[in-house]
Amino acid sequence: MLKRPIPIEPSLKPLLLKLYGPVACGFPSPAEEFQEPSLSLDELCGIGKPSLFMLEAWGHSMTEMGVFDGDFLVVDRAKEPKIGSVVVARVNADFTVKIYSTEKGIPVLKPANPAFENIYIDEYGDAEIWGVVLWNLHKLHD
């Protein structure tokens, strides 16, 4: 489940972060003594588009996709989902985040945790795909 959507507004004075070269997630690469141009998170995430919203995830149905309780999700309401997209759906009055799929032409919301069950959109009279998750902001340390 998700908390209510919050529109995302661009910063009045964007903070530019120094972007250093790529970092290996496998074996360490040779150190490189260069710096890339500065990077704005507003630009990177597309903040300022009226179709972008932020939601806070809660619960454990998407843990195997790396979406954890307390993560912040940047969601684009204008983007069309594809099979395999992580989406936000509104089912009755509640929001949920799941993986978009279909079975026999019926839209299905699949969890990324085997302890949870699929949600078949046709079983609910009031359900819709609300938006596509573009970014997951996951805090690693306090």
CYANA upper distance limits for C-alpha pairs under 8 A (distance plus 0.5 A):
  1 MET  CA     57 ALA  CA      7.03
  1 MET  CA     58 TRP  CA      6.25
  1 MET  CA     59 GLY  CA      6.79
  1 MET  CA     94 ASP  CA      7.66
  1 MET  CA     95 PHE  CA      6.14
  1 MET  CA     96 THR  CA      4.76
  1 MET  CA     97 VAL  CA      7.03
  2 LEU  CA     55 LEU  CA      6.97
  2 LEU  CA     56 GLU  CA      6.36
  2 LEU  CA     57 ALA  CA      5.36
  2 LEU  CA     58 TRP  CA      6.27
  2 LEU  CA     94 ASP  CA      8.15
  2 LEU  CA     95 PHE  CA      5.85
  2 LEU  CA     96 THR  CA      6.07
  2 LEU  CA     97 VAL  CA      7.66
  3 LYS  CA     55 LEU  CA      6.58
  3 LYS  CA     56 GLU  CA      6.14
  3 LYS  CA     57 ALA  CA      7.31
  3 LYS  CA     58 TRP  CA      8.09
  3 LYS  CA     95 PHE  CA      7.79
  4 ARG  CA     55 LEU  CA      6.95
  4 ARG  CA     56 GLU  CA      8.43
  4 ARG  CA     95 PHE  CA      8.05
  5 PRO  CA     53 PHE  CA      6.47
  5 PRO  CA     54 MET  CA      6.23
  5 PRO  CA     55 LEU  CA      5.47
  6 ILE  CA     53 PHE  CA      5.91
  6 ILE  CA     54 MET  CA      5.65
  6 ILE  CA     55 LEU  CA      6.82
  7 PRO  CA     50 PRO  CA      8.22
  7 PRO  CA     52 LEU  CA      6.91
  7 PRO  CA     53 PHE  CA      4.90
  7 PRO  CA     54 MET  CA      6.75
  8 ILE  CA     47 ILE  CA      6.90
  8 ILE  CA     48 GLY  CA      7.34
  8 ILE  CA     50 PRO  CA      8.36
  8 ILE  CA     52 LEU  CA      6.56
  8 ILE  CA     53 PHE  CA      5.74
  8 ILE  CA     54 MET  CA      6.77
  9 GLU  CA     47 ILE  CA      6.96
  9 GLU  CA     48 GLY  CA      6.05
 10 PRO  CA     14 PRO  CA      8.08
 10 PRO  CA     42 ASP  CA      6.63
 10 PRO  CA     47 ILE  CA      5.90
 10 PRO  CA     48 GLY  CA      5.44
 11 SER  CA     15 LEU  CA      8.36
 11 SER  CA     42 ASP  CA      7.71
 14 PRO  CA     40 SER  CA      7.11
 14 PRO  CA     42 ASP  CA      7.54
 15 LEU  CA     40 SER  CA      6.76
 15 LEU  CA     41 LEU  CA      8.27
 16 LEU  CA     38 SER  CA      6.14
 16 LEU  CA     39 LEU  CA      5.82
 16 LEU  CA     40 SER  CA      5.26
 16 LEU  CA     41 LEU  CA      8.05
 17 LEU  CA     38 SER  CA      5.94
 17 LEU  CA     39 LEU  CA      5.71
 17 LEU  CA     40 SER  CA      6.77
 17 LEU  CA     41 LEU  CA      8.43
 18 LYS  CA     35 GLN  CA      8.06
 18 LYS  CA     36 GLU  CA      7.88
 18 LYS  CA     37 PRO  CA      7.49
 18 LYS  CA     38 SER  CA      5.17
 18 LYS  CA     39 LEU  CA      6.86
 19 LEU  CA     35 GLN  CA      6.80
 19 LEU  CA     36 GLU  CA      5.76
 19 LEU  CA     37 PRO  CA      6.81
 19 LEU  CA     38 SER  CA      5.95
 19 LEU  CA     39 LEU  CA      6.63
 20 TYR  CA     34 PHE  CA      7.29
 20 TYR  CA     35 GLN  CA      5.07
 20 TYR  CA     36 GLU  CA      5.89
 21 GLY  CA     32 GLU  CA      7.63
 21 GLY  CA     34 PHE  CA      7.14
 21 GLY  CA     35 GLN  CA      6.58
 21 GLY  CA     36 GLU  CA      6.81
 23 VAL  CA     28 PRO  CA      8.24
 23 VAL  CA     29 SER  CA      7.91
 24 ALA  CA     28 PRO  CA      6.06
 24 ALA  CA     29 SER  CA      6.59
 39 LEU  CA     43 GLU  CA      8.10
 39 LEU  CA     44 LEU  CA      7.91
 40 SER  CA     44 LEU  CA      6.71
 41 LEU  CA     45 CYS  CA      6.38
 41 LEU  CA     47 ILE  CA      8.37
 42 ASP  CA     46 GLY  CA      6.29
 42 ASP  CA     47 ILE  CA      5.20
 42 ASP  CA     48 GLY  CA      7.87
 43 GLU  CA     47 ILE  CA      6.86
 45 CYS  CA     74 VAL  CA      8.30
 45 CYS  CA    134 LEU  CA      8.44
 45 CYS  CA    135 TRP  CA      7.82
 46 GLY  CA     52 LEU  CA      8.46
 47 ILE  CA     52 LEU  CA      7.38
 48 GLY  CA     52 LEU  CA      7.98
 51 SER  CA     76 ASP  CA      5.95
 51 SER  CA     77 ARG  CA      5.65
 51 SER  CA     78 ALA  CA      6.25
 52 LEU  CA     74 VAL  CA      7.22
 52 LEU  CA     75 VAL  CA      6.05
 52 LEU  CA     76 ASP  CA      5.09
 52 LEU  CA     77 ARG  CA      6.88
 53 PHE  CA     74 VAL  CA      6.33
 53 PHE  CA     75 VAL  CA      5.70
 53 PHE  CA     76 ASP  CA      7.00
 53 PHE  CA     77 ARG  CA      8.17
 54 MET  CA     72 PHE  CA      7.05
 54 MET  CA     73 LEU  CA      5.97
 54 MET  CA     74 VAL  CA      5.20
 54 MET  CA     75 VAL  CA      6.53
 55 LEU  CA     72 PHE  CA      6.18
 55 LEU  CA     73 LEU  CA      5.72
 55 LEU  CA     74 VAL  CA      7.26
 55 LEU  CA     75 VAL  CA      7.97
 56 GLU  CA     70 GLY  CA      6.43
 56 GLU  CA     71 ASP  CA      6.25
 56 GLU  CA     72 PHE  CA      5.00
 56 GLU  CA     73 LEU  CA      6.67
 57 ALA  CA     67 VAL  CA      7.99
 57 ALA  CA     68 PHE  CA      7.34
 57 ALA  CA     69 ASP  CA      5.98
 57 ALA  CA     70 GLY  CA      5.85
 57 ALA  CA     71 ASP  CA      5.84
 57 ALA  CA     72 PHE  CA      6.64
 57 ALA  CA     73 LEU  CA      7.50
 57 ALA  CA     97 VAL  CA      8.29
 58 TRP  CA     68 PHE  CA      7.51
 58 TRP  CA     69 ASP  CA      4.67
 58 TRP  CA     70 GLY  CA      6.08
 58 TRP  CA     71 ASP  CA      8.03
 59 GLY  CA     68 PHE  CA      7.62
 59 GLY  CA     69 ASP  CA      5.64
 60 HIS  CA     67 VAL  CA      8.48
 60 HIS  CA     68 PHE  CA      6.84
 60 HIS  CA     69 ASP  CA      6.85
 60 HIS  CA    113 ASN  CA      7.83
 61 SER  CA     98 LYS  CA      8.27
 61 SER  CA    111 PRO  CA      5.84
 61 SER  CA    112 ALA  CA      6.28
 61 SER  CA    113 ASN  CA      5.62
 61 SER  CA    115 ALA  CA      8.04
 61 SER  CA    116 PHE  CA      6.65
 62 MET  CA     66 GLY  CA      7.23
 62 MET  CA     67 VAL  CA      5.78
 62 MET  CA     68 PHE  CA      7.29
 62 MET  CA     97 VAL  CA      8.00
 62 MET  CA     98 LYS  CA      7.27
 62 MET  CA    111 PRO  CA      6.18
 62 MET  CA    112 ALA  CA      4.87
 62 MET  CA    113 ASN  CA      6.31
 63 THR  CA     67 VAL  CA      5.60
 63 THR  CA     68 PHE  CA      5.96
 63 THR  CA    112 ALA  CA      6.64
 63 THR  CA    113 ASN  CA      6.71
 64 GLU  CA    112 ALA  CA      5.56
 64 GLU  CA    113 ASN  CA      6.41
 65 MET  CA    112 ALA  CA      6.36
 67 VAL  CA     71 ASP  CA      7.00
 67 VAL  CA    136 ASN  CA      7.47
 67 VAL  CA    138 HIS  CA      8.12
 68 PHE  CA    138 HIS  CA      8.06
 70 GLY  CA    138 HIS  CA      8.43
 71 ASP  CA    136 ASN  CA      7.12
 71 ASP  CA    137 LEU  CA      6.21
 71 ASP  CA    138 HIS  CA      5.51
 71 ASP  CA    139 LYS  CA      7.54
 72 PHE  CA    136 ASN  CA      6.37
 72 PHE  CA    137 LEU  CA      5.49
 72 PHE  CA    138 HIS  CA      7.24
 73 LEU  CA    133 VAL  CA      6.88
 73 LEU  CA    134 LEU  CA      7.95
 73 LEU  CA    135 TRP  CA      6.20
 73 LEU  CA    136 ASN  CA      5.15
 73 LEU  CA    137 LEU  CA      6.64
 74 VAL  CA    133 VAL  CA      6.31
 74 VAL  CA    134 LEU  CA      6.13
 74 VAL  CA    135 TRP  CA      5.47
 74 VAL  CA    136 ASN  CA      6.95
 74 VAL  CA    137 LEU  CA      8.36
 75 VAL  CA     88 VAL  CA      8.08
 75 VAL  CA    131 GLY  CA      6.36
 75 VAL  CA    132 VAL  CA      5.90
 75 VAL  CA    133 VAL  CA      4.84
 75 VAL  CA    134 LEU  CA      6.17
 75 VAL  CA    135 TRP  CA      7.71
 76 ASP  CA    131 GLY  CA      5.81
 76 ASP  CA    132 VAL  CA      5.83
 76 ASP  CA    133 VAL  CA      6.91
 76 ASP  CA    134 LEU  CA      7.25
 77 ARG  CA    130 TRP  CA      6.62
 77 ARG  CA    131 GLY  CA      4.58
 77 ARG  CA    132 VAL  CA      6.94
 78 ALA  CA    131 GLY  CA      7.36
 79 LYS  CA    131 GLY  CA      7.08
 79 LYS  CA    132 VAL  CA      6.56
 80 GLU  CA    131 GLY  CA      8.03
 80 GLU  CA    132 VAL  CA      7.56
 81 PRO  CA     85 SER  CA      6.22
 81 PRO  CA     86 VAL  CA      8.46
 81 PRO  CA     87 VAL  CA      7.56
 81 PRO  CA    100 TYR  CA      7.60
 81 PRO  CA    131 GLY  CA      8.05
 81 PRO  CA    132 VAL  CA      6.54
 82 LYS  CA    100 TYR  CA      7.54
 82 LYS  CA    101 SER  CA      8.31
 83 ILE  CA     99 ILE  CA      8.43
 83 ILE  CA    100 TYR  CA      6.04
 83 ILE  CA    101 SER  CA      5.40
 83 ILE  CA    102 THR  CA      7.81
 84 GLY  CA     99 ILE  CA      6.20
 84 GLY  CA    100 TYR  CA      5.89
 84 GLY  CA    101 SER  CA      6.59
 85 SER  CA     99 ILE  CA      6.16
 85 SER  CA    100 TYR  CA      5.93
 85 SER  CA    101 SER  CA      8.48
 85 SER  CA    132 VAL  CA      7.33
 85 SER  CA    133 VAL  CA      8.14
 86 VAL  CA     97 VAL  CA      7.45
 86 VAL  CA     98 LYS  CA      6.18
 86 VAL  CA     99 ILE  CA      4.98
 86 VAL  CA    100 TYR  CA      6.66
 86 VAL  CA    132 VAL  CA      6.60
 86 VAL  CA    133 VAL  CA      6.07
 87 VAL  CA     97 VAL  CA      6.08
 87 VAL  CA     98 LYS  CA      6.11
 87 VAL  CA     99 ILE  CA      6.50
 87 VAL  CA    100 TYR  CA      6.73
 87 VAL  CA    129 ILE  CA      7.42
 87 VAL  CA    130 TRP  CA      7.86
 87 VAL  CA    131 GLY  CA      6.22
 87 VAL  CA    132 VAL  CA      4.87
 87 VAL  CA    133 VAL  CA      5.92
 88 VAL  CA     95 PHE  CA      7.12
 88 VAL  CA     96 THR  CA      6.09
 88 VAL  CA     97 VAL  CA      4.93
 88 VAL  CA     98 LYS  CA      7.08
 88 VAL  CA    129 ILE  CA      6.75
 88 VAL  CA    130 TRP  CA      5.92
 88 VAL  CA    131 GLY  CA      5.76
 88 VAL  CA    132 VAL  CA      6.64
 88 VAL  CA    133 VAL  CA      7.34
 89 ALA  CA     95 PHE  CA      6.11
 89 ALA  CA     96 THR  CA      5.90
 89 ALA  CA     97 VAL  CA      6.78
 89 ALA  CA     98 LYS  CA      8.15
 89 ALA  CA    127 ALA  CA      7.65
 89 ALA  CA    128 GLU  CA      6.14
 89 ALA  CA    129 ILE  CA      4.83
 89 ALA  CA    130 TRP  CA      5.30
 89 ALA  CA    131 GLY  CA      7.42
 90 ARG  CA     94 ASP  CA      6.06
 90 ARG  CA     95 PHE  CA      4.96
 90 ARG  CA     96 THR  CA      6.93
 90 ARG  CA    126 ASP  CA      8.48
 90 ARG  CA    127 ALA  CA      5.92
 90 ARG  CA    128 GLU  CA      5.90
 90 ARG  CA    129 ILE  CA      6.91
 90 ARG  CA    130 TRP  CA      6.53
 91 VAL  CA     95 PHE  CA      6.73
 91 VAL  CA     96 THR  CA      7.93
 91 VAL  CA    124 TYR  CA      7.50
 91 VAL  CA    126 ASP  CA      6.65
 91 VAL  CA    127 ALA  CA      4.83
 91 VAL  CA    128 GLU  CA      7.17
 92 ASN  CA    124 TYR  CA      7.83
 92 ASN  CA    125 GLY  CA      8.15
 92 ASN  CA    126 ASP  CA      5.47
 92 ASN  CA    127 ALA  CA      6.28
 98 LYS  CA    109 LEU  CA      5.87
 98 LYS  CA    110 LYS  CA      5.89
 98 LYS  CA    111 PRO  CA      5.71
 98 LYS  CA    112 ALA  CA      7.78
 99 ILE  CA    109 LEU  CA      6.03
 99 ILE  CA    110 LYS  CA      5.43
 99 ILE  CA    111 PRO  CA      6.76
 99 ILE  CA    112 ALA  CA      7.88
100 TYR  CA    107 PRO  CA      7.73
100 TYR  CA    108 VAL  CA      6.62
100 TYR  CA    109 LEU  CA      5.60
100 TYR  CA    110 LYS  CA      6.95
101 SER  CA    107 PRO  CA      6.42
101 SER  CA    108 VAL  CA      5.56
101 SER  CA    109 LEU  CA      6.75
101 SER  CA    110 LYS  CA      7.53
102 THR  CA    106 ILE  CA      5.66
102 THR  CA    107 PRO  CA      4.88
102 THR  CA    108 VAL  CA      5.57
103 GLU  CA    107 PRO  CA      7.14
103 GLU  CA    108 VAL  CA      7.20
106 ILE  CA    120 TYR  CA      7.68
106 ILE  CA    121 ILE  CA      7.68
106 ILE  CA    122 ASP  CA      7.35
107 PRO  CA    120 TYR  CA      6.79
107 PRO  CA    121 ILE  CA      6.13
107 PRO  CA    122 ASP  CA      7.85
108 VAL  CA    118 ASN  CA      7.12
108 VAL  CA    119 ILE  CA      6.23
108 VAL  CA    120 TYR  CA      5.15
108 VAL  CA    121 ILE  CA      6.45
109 LEU  CA    118 ASN  CA      6.17
109 LEU  CA    119 ILE  CA      5.49
109 LEU  CA    120 TYR  CA      6.89
109 LEU  CA    121 ILE  CA      7.85
110 LYS  CA    117 GLU  CA      7.68
110 LYS  CA    118 ASN  CA      5.25
110 LYS  CA    119 ILE  CA      7.08
111 PRO  CA    116 PHE  CA      6.70
111 PRO  CA    117 GLU  CA      7.22
111 PRO  CA    118 ASN  CA      6.84
120 TYR  CA    124 TYR  CA      8.13
121 ILE  CA    127 ALA  CA      6.76
121 ILE  CA    128 GLU  CA      8.03
